Amino acid sequence: VQLQASGGGLVQAGGSLRLSCEASGSIFSTNVMGWYRQLPGKQRDSVALITSGGSTNYAESVKGRFTVSRDNAKNVVYLQMNSLRPEDTGVYYCYYHMGQSYWGKGTQVTVSS
């Protein structure tokens, strides 16, 4: 499984960014996709996950601000990030899980104050 993410960048606090990630390779129709992030000096943690059936799970710190969605026909997962804060600055990783976990190369998100 290969994961290609795009959409990171620099934004001011209060702004928005949208991340996209396309999965390719041996993709099962039933899976979990989503996003992890690694904040400076911290371990990599889950941000938002979505099953192929549409069930979602969010980290407490992003609830109400971030929205994860997916297009099953295209094997694409999105992360709409609104009301961004400087503490959201970090490297965001696309994630796929079905039997085993895969992460894409990270994309940098920087939120300036």
C-alpha positions in Angstrom: 0.0 0.0 0.0 1.3 3.4 -1.0 0.0 6.6 0.5 0.5 10.0 -1.2 -0.5 13.0 0.8 -0.8 16.7 -0.2 -2.1 20.0 1.2 0.2 20.9 4.0 1.7 24.4 4.3 1.9 27.6 6.3 -1.2 29.3 7.6 -2.0 32.0 10.2 -3.8 31.1 13.4 -7.5 30.9 12.9 -7.0 29.8 9.3 -7.8 26.6 7.4 -6.0 23.9 5.5 -7.2 20.8 3.8 -5.1 17.7 3.5 -5.7 14.9 1.0 -4.2 11.4 0.7 -4.6 8.9 -2.0 -4.0 5.2 -1.3 -2.9 2.9 -4.0 -1.7 -0.7 -4.3 -3.4 -3.7 -2.6 -6.4 -1.8 -1.1 -9.2 -3.7 0.6 -12.7 -2.2 0.4 -13.0 -2.6 4.2 -10.4 -0.5 5.9 -9.6 2.4 8.2 -7.9 5.5 6.9 -7.1 8.8 8.5 -4.4 11.0 9.9 -1.8 10.9 12.6 0.5 13.8 13.6 3.7 14.3 15.3 4.0 17.6 17.2 7.5 18.9 18.0 9.1 16.8 20.8 6.1 14.5 21.0 5.3 11.0 19.8 3.1 10.3 16.7 -0.6 10.3 17.8 -3.9 9.7 16.1 -5.7 12.9 14.9 -8.7 11.6 13.0 -9.7 8.2 11.7 -12.6 7.1 9.4 -13.7 3.6 8.5 -14.9 2.6 5.1 -18.4 2.6 6.5 -18.0 6.2 7.6 -17.5 5.9 11.3 -15.2 8.5 12.7 -12.9 9.0 15.7 -11.2 12.3 16.7 -8.5 13.3 19.1 -10.1 15.5 21.9 -7.9 18.4 20.9 -9.3 18.6 17.4 -13.0 17.9 17.9 -15.2 20.6 16.5 -12.3 22.0 14.4 -11.2 19.1 12.1 -13.3 17.0 9.9 -12.2 13.7 8.3 -13.9 12.4 5.2 -13.2 9.9 2.4 -14.1 9.0 -1.1 -14.2 5.2 -1.2 -14.4 5.0 -5.0 -11.1 7.0 -5.3 -9.4 5.6 -2.1 -8.9 9.1 -0.9 -9.1 10.5 2.6 -9.3 14.2 3.5 -8.7 16.2 6.6 -10.4 19.6 6.7 -8.7 21.7 9.4 -10.4 24.8 10.6 -9.7 27.3 13.4 -6.1 26.2 13.3 -3.9 27.0 16.3 -0.1 27.3 16.7 -0.2 24.1 18.8 -1.4 22.2 15.7 2.0 22.8 14.1 3.6 19.5 13.2 4.1 16.8 10.7 0.8 15.1 9.5 0.9 11.5 8.3 -1.7 9.7 6.2 -2.7 6.4 7.7 -4.2 3.1 6.3 -5.0 0.0 8.2 -6.3 -3.4 7.1 -4.5 -6.2 8.9 -1.5 -4.0 9.2 -0.8 -0.3 9.4 0.8 1.9 6.8 1.8 5.6 7.0 2.6 7.9 4.2 5.5 10.4 4.1 4.6 13.3 6.4 3.4 16.7 5.3 4.3 19.7 7.3 1.6 21.9 8.8 2.8 25.2 10.3 0.4 27.6 12.1 1.8 31.0 12.9 0.5 33.1 15.7 
